[in-house]
Amino acid sequence: MFGLHGSNGAGKSSLMRTIATLQEADSGSIQMVEINVLTQKEEVRKTPGYLPQEFGVYPKVDAITLLDHLAVLKD
């Protein structure tokens, strides 16, 4: 488990979204052990868990129903 600490606007959320393959990087590179995060997105998506402070899912759906739904989508 890792945590990022920094002032507002330092790029913590941008870094996490890029590592989680939710947004493209403007430049640079990211390696996770032997996986290139920017070019091997399918491999990356099998590895980390990412829970942002706020995430836009269905606010009126309970956790069990949401997890079941996501599990079905992921097969």
N, C-alpha and C positions, 0 to 999 in steps of 0.2 A: 504494500500500500504506500502510495506517495501522496504528498500534499504540496500545493503551490502556495506561496505566500508573497504578496506584493501589493503595492498601492493600486488604487483604482486606475485603470487605463494602462497598466503595465503589460497586458497581453496574456494574462493567465487563461481567461476563457477562450481567447483565440487559439492559443496553443492547444488546449484540451480539445476544442472542436476540430482542429486540424489533425491531431493524433487519432481522434475517433472517426476520422474520414467524413466528417459532417461539413467541412468546408475545404477549399483548396488553399494551398500555401502560395504566397506571393513569390517567395524565393527560399533558397536554402534546402536543407535535407533533414530527414528524421529517420533514424534507425532504431528499431526495437529488436535487440539481439541480432538476428540474421535477416530480419524483414525490413525492407525499405517501405516506410509508411506511405510515401507519395506514389509509388508505382505498384505496390502489392496490396491493394486495398482489401481484396477478399480475404487474404491471409490475416491482415490486421484485424478485421472484424471478428475473427474467431478468437482473438486473444484478450483484449482489455475489457473491463467493465467500466462504464462511465455514467455517473449520476450527477448531473448538474444541479446547482442549487434550486433553480426553477426550470421546469421542463413543461413544454406545451402538449400534454396529453389530455385526456378527457377528465375534467375536474369532478364530474358527477359519477364516475365509475370507481367502484371500490378496487383495492389493490389486487385481490384474488382474481376478479373478473378481468382486469387489465393484464395481469401476468398470464392467465390462461389464453387470452386473445393473442398476446405476443408470442406465446409458445406455439400456438397453431400456425401463426404466420411464418415462424422460423422452422416449422416442421419438426 
